Structure formats: structure tokens, C-alpha cells
Amino acid sequence: MRPDIVLFGDSITQESFRSGGWGASLADAYSRKADVVLRGYGGYNTRWALFLLHHLFPLGSTKPPVATTIFFGANDAALAGRTSERQHVPVEEYKENLRKIVRHLKVNFFISSLYFLSNQLSRAVHNSRFNLTDLSNKAQAANKFVENHNNNGIELTNGRAVVNEITSGRATECSPTMLIVLITPPPINEEGRMEYARETYGEKAMTLPERTNETTGVYAKGCVELAGELGVRSINLWSKMQETDGWQKKYLRDGLHLTAEGNAVVFEEVVNVFKEAWLDASEMPYDFPHHSEIDGKNPEKAFQQKCL
């Protein structure tokens, strides 16, 4: 079974599966090795994204994503008192929301790890490799984990059911892993935003930009700092894009959303982070044998069950 790579974010993620989009390029790069799952929600900020967590990343899943990109901030950084005020989230709340998202994913990974460990223990017991009669100690540890996180305000949906699954020995076949990558919002071309508004709304266009590059930079800095604090990887897209002369038009089509060149930058940065971690597509096996490995006279030999 191929692992999942989930792209979680706002419109810049939602649009990433368009022709030339960074998500589409990622899906192509990991073709037959991982399924790239798009979970982009145009207009969303981190406050609204929190409502999606238990739907998109249900706790107790036996197959958590192998990697998740978290790409929010462009809407959180909309200015209070301007035309996109309803999307505005104060920077400290933005950081706290990102923290909650990362924490949820880590809890998901932990529970899945318990599944995996329980499965290995169950097999060992079945094979009489260890003198174990049950998994009560592991169940107690899982119960304690659920209680602690419920007390800390993390809702472990069906937490007891998770414990029951652990003690029953039903578990995932593959050891779970989780690579979390925080991506900062891109820079803002304020004149590009104004030009887009005039072309779209004419005389009703805003007279002041609803986002500024300076303010967005504050959110980008907060995102990178939080990643370091939480021990997860990050991509400072806000800084990276501004290293190129003419970035305003080269990378941004309307002062905010990405051009084909801008999508290429995101794709390159994400792939580099994946490679630096352990998720290099060139080193991952195909889900099923390459056609060159199939013997025309004895094809069944090549089709042996694999565990990615």
C-alpha cells in the first residue's frame, strides 16, 4: 500500500493541482511511490483550519500520512480594518493554531505507533517468542496517554476505542512515520494586489491593500520560529522568493497567488526538505514491480506483497 503525502493549506494549496502547480509536480515526482492528497481550502485561515483536523486526520487511524505540509498564513495576515478583515488572525493566535495542528498530527502518529507496537507484540506472543499473556501494560499506558491529552484540551475522539483496538491486536501492517513541514506564506506584492482589485472590481476596488509584505513577514517569522520550537521542518517561502530580482511579477500573478515560476519554487523547496529528511522519491520502492522486472513466462514471481 502506498503511503500518503497530505498537502494541507489555503488557496495556494488548493490551486496546487492545476497545470504547473507545485502539488501536481509533487504527485508526478512520487508517482507509484506515494499518493499526494490535496486538502487545500481557499480563503481559510488557521482558526478555521482547526475545525477540519478531526475530519482530515482522525485520531486512531491505522494509516497516518507519511508526510504533511502545513501551508497557512496568507489569510491570517490580512489586515484588521481592511477589506479582508474577517480572515485576519492575530499573529500570536496564528502561532498557537499552528501549534495545535502540529500537536494533533503528532498525537495521531503516537497512537498509530501504539497500533504498530501492539501488532508486533501480538505476533511475538502468537509465535511464543516472549512469555506474555496479554497487553495490559500497553493498554494502561494508552489509557494514561488519552487521559493526559484530554486534560490538556486535546479531544481524542473515540480514545477508548483506540485503546480497545490496541489491546485486541488489530494494527497496521507497516510502521508509521510522520514528516511535518510548516511553510510560511509567500511575500506580498502590494501594488500587484491593488492592480488585481482594480481589474476585478473597477470603481468598487479597495483603495488600500488588504495585505502588506511587512506584516506577512511577521507571520512568516513566527511560523519559522515555531517550527524550530516544535522540532519540525520549515520552508521560509517569504524570504526565499525575495532573493530573486523581480519576484513581485515573476512569482506572483496577482500579488499573492503563485505563477508557474512561483509554483516551481515551492515544489523545489518541498522536494529538498523531503530529501533532506528521509523521503527521497528516488530511493523509494514502487508499489508494484516495474514492468522490466516481470518475466513474461512467469509473471507471478514478480508480484510479491510489499510493505512500504
C-alpha positions in Angstrom: 0.0 0.0 0.0 1.4 3.4 -1.0 1.9 5.9 1.8 0.0 9.3 1.7 1.6 12.7 1.5 -1.1 15.3 2.6 -0.9 18.9 1.4 -2.9 20.9 4.0 -3.4 24.6 3.4 -5.4 27.5 1.9 -5.9 28.5 -1.7 -2.2 28.3 -2.6 -2.5 24.6 -1.7 -6.0 24.2 -3.3 -4.7 25.6 -6.6 -1.5 23.4 -6.5 -3.1 20.6 -8.6 -3.6 22.9 -11.5 -1.4 22.6 -14.6 2.1 23.5 -13.5 1.1 23.6 -9.8 3.5 22.5 -7.1 1.2 19.8 -5.9 0.7 18.3 -9.3 4.5 18.3 -9.8 4.9 16.6 -6.4 2.3 13.9 -7.4 4.3 13.3 -10.6 7.6 13.1 -8.7 6.2 10.5 -6.3 4.1 8.6 -8.9 3.7 4.9 -8.0 5.6 5.6 -4.7 3.2 7.7 -2.7 -0.3 9.2 -3.1 -0.3 13.0 -2.8 -3.6 14.0 -1.2 -4.8 17.5 -1.7 -6.5 19.2 1.2 -6.5 22.9 0.3 -9.2 25.3 1.3 -9.4 28.6 -0.4 -9.8 31.6 1.9 -9.2 29.6 5.1 -7.0 30.8 8.0 -5.6 28.7 10.8 -8.6 29.4 13.0 -10.9 27.8 10.6 -8.5 25.0 9.8 -8.7 23.7 13.3 -12.3 22.7 12.7 -11.1 20.3 10.0 -8.5 18.4 11.9 -10.6 15.5 13.2 -12.2 15.1 9.8 -9.0 15.1 7.8 -6.7 13.4 10.3 -8.9 11.2 12.5 -7.1 10.1 15.6 -6.7 6.3 15.8 -6.2 5.9 12.0 -4.1 2.9 11.2 -2.6 4.8 8.2 -1.5 8.3 9.1 0.3 10.3 6.3 3.9 9.7 5.8 4.3 13.4 5.4 2.1 16.5 5.8 2.8 20.1 4.6 1.0 22.8 6.6 0.8 25.9 4.4 -1.2 28.7 6.1 -0.7 32.4 6.9 -1.6 34.3 3.8 -5.1 34.9 5.1 -4.2 35.1 8.7 -2.0 38.0 7.8 -4.9 40.0 6.2 -5.0 43.4 7.9 -7.6 44.3 10.5 -9.7 47.2 9.4 -9.3 46.4 5.6 -11.5 44.6 3.1 -10.4 41.1 4.2 -10.7 41.7 7.9 -12.8 38.7 8.6 -9.9 36.5 7.6 -7.5 38.2 10.0 -6.0 36.2 12.8 -3.5 37.9 15.3 0.0 36.6 14.9 0.2 35.0 18.3 -3.1 33.2 17.7 -1.8 32.1 14.3 1.3 30.5 16.0 -0.9 28.9 18.6 -3.2 27.5 15.9 -0.2 26.1 14.1 1.0 24.5 17.3 -2.4 22.8 17.7 -2.3 21.4 14.2 1.2 20.0 14.7 0.3 18.6 18.1 -2.8 16.9 16.6 -0.6 15.3 13.9 1.9 14.1 16.5 -0.8 12.6 18.6 -2.1 10.9 15.5 1.4 9.5 14.9 1.8 8.4 18.5 -1.5 6.4 18.5 -0.6 4.8 15.2 2.8 3.9 16.7 0.9 2.1 19.6 -1.0 0.2 17.0 2.2 -0.9 15.3 3.9 -1.8 18.6 0.8 -3.8 19.7 0.8 -5.6 16.4 4.4 -6.6 16.8 3.8 -7.7 20.4 0.8 -9.7 19.4 2.7 -11.5 16.7 5.5 -12.2 19.2 3.0 -13.7 21.7 1.4 -15.8 19.0 4.8 -17.1 17.9 5.7 -17.8 21.5 8.8 -15.7 21.3 8.0 -14.0 24.6 6.2 -15.2 27.7 3.4 -12.6 27.5 -0.2 -13.4 28.3 -1.7 -10.1 27.4 -1.0 -6.5 26.6 -2.4 -5.0 29.8 0.6 -2.8 30.4 0.3 -1.3 27.0 -3.4 -0.7 27.5 -2.7 1.1 30.8 -0.1 3.3 29.0 -2.6 4.1 26.3 -5.3 4.9 28.8 -2.9 7.3 30.6 -2.0 8.9 27.3 -5.6 9.5 26.4 -6.4 10.9 29.9 -3.4 13.3 29.9 -4.3 14.7 26.5 -8.0 15.1 27.2 -7.0 17.0 30.3 -4.8 19.2 28.2 -7.7 20.2 25.9 -6.9 17.7 23.1 -10.0 15.8 22.2 -9.1 12.2 21.5 -12.2 11.2 19.6 -13.1 7.6 20.4 -10.0 7.4 22.6 -11.3 4.3 24.5 -12.0 2.7 21.2 -8.4 3.3 20.3 -7.3 1.5 23.4 -9.6 -1.4 22.7 -8.1 -1.7 19.2 -4.6 -1.7 20.8 -5.4 -4.5 23.2 -7.2 -6.5 20.6 -4.1 -6.7 18.5 -5.7 -5.2 15.4 -3.0 -3.0 13.9 -1.4 -1.5 10.8 0.9 -3.7 8.9 3.5 -1.0 8.3 5.5 1.0 10.8 4.0 4.5 10.8 6.1 7.6 10.2 5.4 11.3 10.1 7.3 14.1 8.5 5.7 17.5 9.2 6.7 20.6 7.2 5.5 24.2 8.0 5.5 26.5 5.0 5.4 30.3 5.5 3.1 32.5 3.4 4.7 33.9 0.3 5.7 37.6 0.1 3.0 40.1 -0.9 3.3 42.5 -3.8 1.0 45.3 -2.6 0.9 47.1 -5.9 0.0 43.7 -7.5 -2.9 43.3 -5.1 -4.2 46.8 -5.9 -3.8 46.2 -9.7 -5.8 43.0 -9.4 -8.5 44.7 -7.4 -8.9 47.5 -10.0 -9.1 45.0 -12.8 -11.6 42.8 -11.0 -13.8 45.4 -9.2 -13.3 48.6 -11.1 -14.6 51.6 -9.2 -15.5 49.4 -6.3 -12.0 48.3 -5.8 -10.3 48.8 -2.4 -8.2 51.9 -2.1 -5.7 50.4 0.3 -4.1 46.9 0.1 -5.7 44.3 2.3 -2.3 42.7 3.0 1.2 44.1 3.2 4.5 42.4 2.7 5.9 43.8 6.0 3.0 42.3 8.1 3.1 39.0 6.2 6.8 38.8 7.1 6.0 38.9 10.8 3.8 35.9 10.3 6.5 34.1 8.3 9.0 34.8 11.1 6.6 33.4 13.6 6.0 30.3 11.6 9.7 29.5 11.3 10.3 30.2 15.0 7.5 27.9 15.9 8.8 25.1 13.7 12.2 25.3 15.5 10.5 25.2 18.9 8.4 22.2 17.9 11.3 20.3 16.2 9.6 20.1 12.8 10.9 21.3 9.5 10.0 24.6 7.8 10.3 26.4 4.5 10.6 30.2 4.6 9.0 30.9 1.3 8.6 34.6 2.2 12.4 35.1 2.4 13.3 32.6 -0.4 11.2 34.3 -3.1 12.5 37.7 -2.3 16.1 36.6 -3.0 15.2 36.9 -6.7 15.1 40.2 -8.5 11.7 41.0 -9.9 10.0 38.4 -7.6 6.9 40.6 -7.5 5.8 39.7 -11.1 7.9 36.6 -11.6 6.4 34.6 -8.7 3.1 36.2 -8.0 0.3 36.6 -10.6 -2.0 38.9 -8.5 0.3 40.0 -5.7 -0.5 36.9 -3.7 -1.2 33.7 -5.6 1.6 31.9 -7.5 2.6 32.0 -11.1 4.1 28.8 -12.7 7.5 30.0 -11.7 6.3 30.6 -8.1 4.8 27.1 -8.0 8.2 25.8 -9.2 9.9 27.4 -6.3 7.5 25.8 -3.8 7.9 22.4 -5.5 11.7 22.6 -5.4 11.8 23.7 -1.7 9.4 20.9 -0.6 11.3 18.2 -2.5 14.6 19.5 -1.0 13.1 19.2 2.5 11.7 15.8 1.8 15.1 14.6 0.5 17.0 16.1 3.5 14.7 14.2 5.8 14.3 10.7 4.5 11.5 10.9 1.9 13.6 10.9 -1.3 11.4 9.7 -4.2 14.4 8.2 -6.0 15.1 5.9 -3.0 11.5 4.8 -2.5 10.3 1.5 -4.0 7.5 1.2 -6.5 4.2 0.0 -5.0 4.3 -2.9 -7.6 7.1 -4.2 -9.7 8.5 -2.2 -12.6 7.5 -3.8 -15.9 11.1 -4.6 -16.6 11.1 -6.9 -13.6 8.2 -9.0 -14.8 9.1 -12.3 -16.5 6.7 -12.8 -19.4 6.8 -16.6 -18.9 6.5 -16.5 -15.1 4.8 -13.1 -14.2 3.6 -14.2 -10.8 7.1 -14.4 -9.4 7.4 -10.6 -9.5 4.2 -9.9 -7.6 5.2 -10.4 -4.1 3.4 -8.5 -1.4 5.3 -5.4 -0.3 5.0 -3.2 2.7 6.1 0.4 2.0 
